[in-house]
């Protein structure tokens, strides 16, 4: 070839390749959605073997609806830091290079929290009946991406989502966790992080145990000493603390933005030493109690035959109900060993009326089933099968929190240094392998609104310790609440949980590395 010809040949082939590399998409990377380590596992999933890639040009397109836009912004906030991509959120319905969020799934089976997710090489299409369903579906999108997506700084990775179709909705309407902020106080930032954990596993209830013997943690403007005095210490004698009403409203709004309902609990008539220390008149003998920093239970009681007691409860419930968009107020009612049974029952009946008067439904620990419950009240079963049966006989629905399975303050085994073991040692398999619908003979799925996992905080003092007790049991409990019993399987679950190790590490969660789990690196 003559020199000039050779030059032209090289020049044009180079141009050809340059041109092609600018206009042609790289081939999609093969990926198998069926191998995705989703927790909770979806109701139905079909993989199609390819992938959708996030690129600099990818947009998040949303329906013209405030709730949908908010979910779009939430998704962008989750995906931008690690990918470094702009992921602009805009109203639109492009067919290519978009994650599209829309309402109008038109599928009654999905309910308010279900979603349909369709991933092709061209786009991700998420639909639901309500914004809550889109929010749950967005958690699936997060989990379909590489674990590094959870990093707070830019990472290098193939940002691909495997192609396929998912149809998904929860088994139980109520899937929650309780945090005891009374025995040790945890502030706004810790509770927000806890709420984010719940959101990631598609849970929808944050129950806050706001008062107990050791501390009153919610400002009540008509009874200010509850917090100024009653909130001034905690187990072990630390300085305690409390939420102002402004801070509390901020938490409720933070949860609401994640389609999570906050259930506030004011425990009574027992577990009330902090209130009895703040106000002498709430005691039968008219003498204020000393603040308490130990861990005994069952020694305190409100004076159930004094009118001021009911004035006090009415004020507290009124102020709390005004800050509570959700349907429930939790009144505790557990372990009232210092209250006579003949006083306890009329007390609970009267408190139920007060809660209803302020437009809310009452929830209480299972002991409340010994009173006359309204059908719209809820008994949270933690210990007593007899109380569960009493509730069912009264047509009252049950919230399942059996201590031997779901108590997050129970130690994993005899070597765990944090926590207690009065109910059981609860390793990951034990926590996962049970079914709420068959756990109590005579109490079936129709009588159960859902499950809730409490973290009592006698031994837990800071966020790292919360994380160690909650993880990795919470993901499994979330799966029990969401995934149909027939699709739950310990052998496949432990593999998926193992793959969540890097995800939890990226989120800087200090989790317990149980030997039962094949942790991925
Ligand atoms: C029992 S469960 C309690 C709490 C304790 C917990 C410790 C329940 C309704 N009451 O007061 O903190 O055990 O595990």
Boltz pocket constraint, residues with backbone or C-beta under 6 A from the ligand:
constraints:
  - pocket:
      binder: B
      contacts: [[A, 297], [A, 334], [A, 335], [A, 365], [A, 382], [A, 407], [A, 409], [A, 420], [A, 456], [A, 457], [A, 458]]
      max_distance: 6.0
